[in-house]
Amino acid sequence: MTVRYASAIDLAAVTAIDVHVHIEVDGHGDASLPGDLVEAASKYFSTDAPRPDIDSIATYYRERKMAAVVFTVDAETSLHHAPLSNEEIVAGASRNNDVLIPFASVDPNRADAVLRARRLIEDHGVRGFKFHPTVQGFDPSDERFFPLYATLQEGGVVALFHTGQTGIGAGLPGGRGFRLALSNPMLLDGVAAEHPDLQIIMAHPSVPWQDEALAVATHKHNTWIDLSGWSPKYFPESLVRAANTYLKRRVLFGSDFPLLTPDRWMADAGPSTSSGTGLFRPEVLPGILKDNAARLLGLTG
């Protein structure tokens, strides 16, 4: 039976929307990444936290009165490792549609990537797609992948791209062969230019290319920045300034759960009050935490 997602999120009942949550294990005990990469990422993030399944993640966010965008990464071509099932993630999000929003992932290097993406949009109702150019081993600016982006644009769904440094493969010989330069956000400039109605999230502070990400976001208003993967206390000053001012309507809260939790993110961002003690201005924070994502994901009405 085909499960098609329909959101039942009550925006008034949630305090935040976390746009960056990884499903790393499924209900069968299978992992999204090979064991050496899981271990390397845990070491990089200094965490040995458990990898919860989708229903446990829903419970976690429900307890915090938050909603979450959930996804895996399909990098079967480069990793020779079977990905988690997009269809099972949609089914899990549908069981928990009061707090979860499903994104899918397709390996762009597959010959049937466009067909897979279209089916996931039309038959399963996914709200976006996650790409990790470094791990998936593709140059997002290569025009070979433009038909895939056109399919996402036509379907009205979001494209979320990892940008900047990554903990996946960090410390392994040769970084496990992964190439960081594939995650330079400037490679997304042409994607945004050629697909003006495709909404693109540049995930994470794009260290060491933060200025490039800000330049793209300033020039291409179909691009957004999520604040996941780094503790806010390490955010580049230029990113904080942009989030508080000229990009305040296109910056999104994200954690990178389970490797970085929303609890830590909130604690490290600090309170946002009229006294100015927090990282973000009090009039800006509601947009970053919830309102911008609600608008982007079509949850506002």
C-alpha positions in Angstrom: 0.0 0.0 0.0 1.3 3.4 -1.0 1.5 5.9 1.8 1.2 9.6 0.9 2.1 12.2 3.5 -0.3 14.9 4.6 0.8 17.3 7.4 -1.3 17.7 10.5 1.1 20.1 12.2 -0.7 22.7 14.4 1.7 25.7 14.0 0.2 27.4 17.1 1.2 24.3 19.1 4.8 24.2 18.1 7.6 26.5 19.2 10.1 25.7 16.5 10.6 23.8 13.2 14.0 22.0 13.0 14.7 21.7 9.3 17.7 19.3 9.6 17.1 16.0 11.3 18.8 12.8 10.1 17.2 9.3 10.2 20.3 7.2 10.7 18.7 3.8 11.5 15.5 2.2 10.4 13.1 -0.2 12.1 15.1 -3.2 10.9 18.3 -2.1 12.6 19.9 -1.0 9.3 22.1 2.1 9.3 22.2 4.9 6.8 26.1 4.9 6.7 28.8 2.2 6.9 30.2 1.6 10.4 33.5 3.4 9.9 31.7 6.6 8.8 29.3 6.5 11.8 32.3 6.1 14.1 34.2 9.0 12.5 31.2 11.3 12.7 30.6 10.5 16.3 34.3 11.3 17.1 34.1 14.5 15.1 31.0 15.7 17.0 32.3 14.3 20.3 29.2 12.3 20.9 28.3 8.7 21.4 24.6 9.4 21.5 22.3 6.7 20.3 20.8 6.8 16.8 17.0 6.7 17.4 14.5 5.4 14.9 11.8 7.6 13.4 9.2 7.0 16.0 11.6 7.7 18.8 12.6 11.0 17.0 8.9 11.9 16.8 8.5 11.4 20.5 11.6 13.4 21.2 10.3 16.4 19.2 6.8 16.1 20.5 8.1 16.3 24.1 9.8 19.6 23.1 6.8 21.0 21.2 8.8 21.1 18.0 8.3 19.9 14.5 11.1 18.4 12.4 12.1 17.8 8.8 13.5 14.3 8.6 15.5 12.6 5.9 18.3 10.1 5.0 21.1 10.4 2.5 21.1 8.0 -0.5 24.8 7.7 -1.5 24.7 4.1 -2.8 26.9 4.8 -5.8 29.8 6.3 -3.9 29.5 4.3 -0.7 28.3 0.9 -2.1 26.0 0.9 0.9 22.2 0.4 0.6 20.3 3.5 1.7 17.4 3.6 4.1 14.0 3.5 2.5 12.5 6.8 1.5 9.1 5.1 1.5 9.5 3.9 5.1 10.5 7.4 6.2 7.4 8.8 4.6 5.3 6.1 6.4 7.0 7.0 9.7 6.4 10.7 9.2 2.8 10.0 8.3 2.3 8.1 11.5 3.7 11.1 13.3 2.4 13.9 11.0 1.7 16.2 14.0 5.5 16.7 14.3 7.4 15.2 11.4 7.8 16.4 7.8 9.5 14.0 5.3 12.2 14.9 2.8 13.5 12.2 0.5 17.0 11.5 -0.9 17.9 10.2 -4.3 21.4 9.4 -5.5 21.9 11.9 -8.4 24.4 9.5 -10.0 21.6 6.9 -10.6 20.3 6.7 -14.1 16.7 6.7 -12.8 17.2 9.5 -10.3 14.6 11.7 -12.1 12.0 8.9 -12.2 12.6 8.1 -8.5 12.2 11.8 -7.5 9.0 12.2 -9.5 7.5 9.1 -7.9 8.4 10.2 -4.4 6.8 13.6 -5.1 3.7 12.5 -6.9 2.9 9.2 -5.1 4.3 9.9 -1.6 4.0 13.6 -1.1 7.5 14.3 0.1 8.1 18.0 0.8 11.8 18.2 -0.3 15.0 16.3 -1.1 18.3 16.2 0.8 21.6 16.2 -1.2 25.1 15.8 0.2 27.5 16.5 -2.8 30.6 15.5 -0.8 29.3 12.1 0.3 27.2 11.4 -2.8 30.2 12.3 -5.0 28.7 14.8 -7.4 29.3 18.3 -8.6 25.9 20.0 -8.1 26.7 22.7 -10.7 27.1 20.0 -13.4 24.3 20.4 -16.0 23.8 16.6 -16.1 21.8 17.0 -12.9 19.6 19.9 -14.1 16.8 17.6 -15.2 16.6 16.4 -11.6 16.4 19.9 -10.2 13.8 20.7 -12.9 11.7 17.9 -11.6 11.9 19.2 -8.0 11.0 22.7 -9.3 8.0 21.4 -11.2 6.9 19.5 -8.1 7.1 22.5 -5.9 9.4 20.9 -3.4 12.6 22.1 -1.6 16.2 21.1 -2.4 18.4 21.0 0.7 22.1 20.8 0.0 24.9 20.1 2.5 27.5 22.9 2.3 30.9 23.5 3.9 32.9 21.2 6.1 31.6 17.7 7.0 32.3 15.4 9.9 31.5 12.4 7.7 34.9 10.8 6.8 36.8 13.3 9.0 40.0 11.7 10.4 39.9 8.6 8.1 42.7 8.0 5.6 42.3 10.6 2.8 39.0 11.6 4.5 37.6 8.4 3.0 38.1 9.9 -0.4 35.5 12.6 0.0 36.0 15.9 -1.6 35.1 19.0 0.4 35.1 21.3 -2.6 32.0 19.7 -3.9 30.1 21.3 -1.0 31.2 24.9 -1.8 27.9 26.9 -1.8 29.1 28.8 -4.8 28.4 25.7 -6.9 24.7 26.3 -6.1 24.7 29.7 -7.6 24.1 28.4 -11.1 21.5 25.9 -9.9 19.6 28.8 -8.4 20.0 30.9 -11.5 18.8 28.3 -13.9 15.9 27.1 -11.6 14.5 30.4 -10.2 11.4 28.8 -8.7 13.3 26.0 -7.0 13.7 26.8 -3.3 17.2 25.8 -2.2 18.5 25.5 1.4 22.2 25.8 1.9 22.6 23.7 5.0 25.0 24.6 7.8 27.3 27.5 8.4 29.3 27.0 5.2 32.7 27.0 6.8 35.2 27.8 5.2 33.0 29.4 2.5 30.6 31.5 4.6 31.1 34.6 2.5 30.2 32.6 -0.6 27.0 31.4 1.0 26.0 34.9 2.0 26.8 36.2 -1.4 24.6 33.5 -3.1 21.7 34.1 -0.6 21.9 37.9 -1.1 21.8 37.6 -4.8 19.4 34.7 -5.3 16.2 35.1 -3.3 15.2 31.5 -3.9 18.0 30.4 -1.6 17.9 29.9 2.2 20.5 29.1 4.9 19.9 26.7 7.7 21.9 27.0 11.0 22.5 23.3 11.7 25.6 21.3 12.4 27.4 23.8 14.5 26.8 25.1 18.0 25.6 28.7 17.7 28.6 29.9 19.8 30.8 29.0 16.9 28.8 30.7 14.2 30.8 33.2 12.0 30.1 36.8 13.0 29.1 37.6 9.4 26.4 34.9 9.5 24.9 36.1 12.8 24.8 39.7 11.4 23.1 38.5 8.2 20.6 36.4 10.2 19.7 39.4 12.4 19.3 41.8 9.5 19.2 41.5 5.7 18.7 37.7 5.5 16.4 37.4 8.5 13.4 36.1 6.4 15.5 33.3 4.8 17.5 31.9 7.7 16.2 28.7 9.3 16.7 26.8 12.6 18.2 23.4 12.2 20.1 21.2 14.6 21.7 18.2 12.8 20.1 15.8 15.3 21.1 13.3 16.6 24.7 14.5 16.4 23.8 18.0 17.6 20.6 18.3 19.6 18.1 21.1 19.5 18.5 21.4 23.3 22.2 22.3 22.9 21.5 24.6 20.0 18.9 26.5 22.1 21.2 26.7 25.1 24.2 27.9 23.1 22.2 30.5 21.2 21.2 32.0 24.5 18.0 33.8 25.4 16.8 36.5 23.1 15.4 39.3 25.2 15.1 43.0 25.1 18.4 43.1 27.1 20.2 41.8 24.0 21.9 38.9 25.8 21.1 36.3 23.1 22.7 35.7 19.8 19.7 36.7 17.8 17.5 39.7 18.1 14.1 39.1 19.9 12.2 40.4 16.9 14.1 38.1 14.5 14.1 34.9 16.5 10.5 33.8 15.9 11.2 33.9 12.2 14.4 31.8 12.5 12.8 29.3 14.8 9.5 28.7 13.1 7.9 31.3 10.8 10.4 31.2 7.9 10.3 27.4 7.7 6.5 27.4 7.9 6.4 29.8 4.9 9.0 27.8 3.0 7.3 24.5 3.6 3.8 25.8 2.9 2.6 25.2 6.4 1.1 28.7 6.8 -2.3 28.0 5.3 
